[in-house]
Amino acid sequence: MIFSKSFGYALQGVLYVALLSDGRDRIQLDEIARILMVPRYFLGKIMNRLGKEGILISVKGHNGGFGISETTFKTPLLTLAELTGDMVQLDSCVLKSRTCNNLNPCPLHHKIEPLREEWKKLLAGTTIGDLVKGRNPDFIRSISAI
């Protein structure tokens, strides 16, 4: 499965904020977009949504920005996938058949279904905290396009 840009930007943004949370209260959107080399406007929409959902803290204004919340590190990747619409893609037919389901399967349905369940388990069982834990010194470089 290939994740959407929205999911990738959401995950990169949250990881960047989480990594810098030790030394700073808030990280400004301009910095996040510049370091991660992603479109500021698109990232802003995603980050604001994460703020509204409580995954991040969002503060408006001159000294505003994004910070971690009580739930940031506990948030499973499945939540990010749901917020960015990737779960709809995961559940759709691989052959783009409108009627594909267990009662009316496409030719690949029964072969793909176990893989879908494994993806869901992986996303549900992996948290932001799991990804940040044991980070190496080049972690920010690994999540950016630098």
N, C-alpha and C positions, 0 to 999 in steps of 0.2 A: 504494500500500500504506500502510496506517496501522499504525504500530508500537504495541505494547502499552504499558501504563503501566509495566510492569516494565522494558522496554527504555528508555523515556524516563527513568525514575528512575535506572537504572544509568548511563546516559550523563551525565545531569545531575550525579550524585554524583561520578563519576570526573572530569568536567571541573572541578567546583568544587575538588576536592582538588588536581588538577593545577595549577589557576590559583594556588592559595595555597601551592604547594610551595616556592616560592622563599624565602619568609620563615619558614615554620613546618615543624616535623618532622611533627606530627600534627594532624589536624582532628577534633574530636569530633562524633559522630553528631548530638547535639542541635543543634549549630550548623548542620550541613549541612541537616538537616530544616527548621529554622526559616527559614534564608535561602532555601532552595528552595521552601519552603511545601508540603512533601510529608509524608505520614504517617510519623512516626518509626519505628513498628514495621515497617511494610512496607519502608521504606528500609533499616532495619537488617538485615533478612533478605537483601536484595539486596546490600548492601555487604559483609556477611559472606561471601557466596558469592564476590564478587569478590576478597576477601582469600584465601579458600581456594584459588582458582584462580591466585593470584599476580599478578593484575592490579593489586591494591593491597596495601599492607602493613597489617595489622590488629593493633593492640596493645590488649589488654584491660586493665582496671583504671582507677583514678582518673585517671591521667595518660595514658590510652590514647586511641585514635582511629585515624584512617586516614591513610596517607601514600602517596606514590608508590613504586613498586618499579622494578627495572631494566627491566621490560617495559611499564610503564604507557603510555609515549608510543609504543611500537611496536605496541601492541595494535590490531588492525583492528576496525572496528565489527561485522564479521561474527562475531567471537568473542562480543561482547556479545549479538548477536541469537541466537546458538546457546545461550548460557547462560540467556537469558530465555525461550526457547521460541519465539521469533519465526520461526525458520527452518521449524518445523513448519507454522506458519500460512502462510508464504510458499509452501511446497510443496504445500499442500492445494488442492483443487479450488475454483475461484471460485464454482461453482454448488453446492458441497457434495455432489457426487456421490461416493459411496464407491469407485467403480470407475474413476475418471478417471486415465488414464495414457496414454503414447504408443500403447499397443496398443489401448486402449479409451477414446478421448478424449471429453470432453464437447464440446458445440458451440463453446465458447470456448477449448478447450485449446491449439490450435495458434496462436491469436492472443495468448494470455497468456504462453505459454512464452518467447518472446524477451524480454518485459518482465521476467519472473522472472530470467532470466540477466543482464540489465542491472542489476537490483537487487543481485544477488549480486556482480557485478563492482564496483559502487559500494561496497558494504559491505566487500568484501575489499580494495579499493584505497584505502580511507580509514582512517587511524589516528587515535587520540586526539591524537597529536602534530600531525597535520594540522589538526585543529580548533582546537587551542590556539595554533598558530603565527599570528602577526600579529593577536593579539587586540586589540580596542579597549577603551578605558576602561570602557565599559558592558557588557562581556562577561558579567559575573555577572548583571546585570539581565536580559540576554537569555536566560539559561538558567533564571531563576527566574520565579515568577508575580507578582513585584512590579510 
